[in-house]
Amino acid sequence: MTTETYTERLTKVRTAIDKILSGSQSWRFGDRQYTRADLPTLYKMEERFERLAAKERATTASGGRHRIRYIGF
């Protein structure tokens, strides 16, 4: 099992969207027919993965640690 980052997943979702928009929603090999996910579902996935990828980048940029600051009152 490989661990994908959200940025990698976002790239895959955008590739699927591009393929659908270019006219390959479904295709047939022999007697089997394959259909990609519908656009509304892919757009929801894209929005979700954009948010998660942004958090992922922010965590990587900050060194991956949560910063705690104690303030005296």
C-alpha positions, -999 to 999 in steps of 0.1 A, spaced: 0 0 0 14 34 -10 7 66 9 -3 94 -14 -2 130 -5 -33 151 -10 -14 171 -36 -10 138 -56 -46 129 -52 -56 164 -63 -35 159 -95 -53 127 -102 -87 142 -97 -78 171 -120 -65 146 -146 -99 128 -145 -118 160 -149 -97 170 -179 -103 136 -195 -140 139 -191 -140 174 -205 -121 162 -235 -148 137 -243 -138 104 -226 -165 100 -200 -170 63 -209 -153 38 -232 -156 2 -242 -131 -27 -244 -146 -57 -260 -178 -65 -242 -170 -43 -211 -179 -7 -207 -161 16 -183 -174 50 -170 -156 76 -150 -170 94 -120 -194 122 -129 -182 158 -129 -202 170 -98 -185 143 -77 -151 151 -91 -156 188 -85 -165 181 -48 -134 159 -45 -113 186 -61 -125 212 -36 -118 189 -6 -84 179 -18 -75 216 -25 -82 224 11 -63 193 24 -34 199 1 -31 235 13 -30 223 49 -4 198 39 18 224 23 14 247 54 25 219 77 55 211 55 64 248 53 63 252 91 86 222 97 57 198 105 55 208 141 28 226 160 40 257 176 29 265 211 34 299 226 27 305 263 16 340 271 17 353 307 -11 374 320 
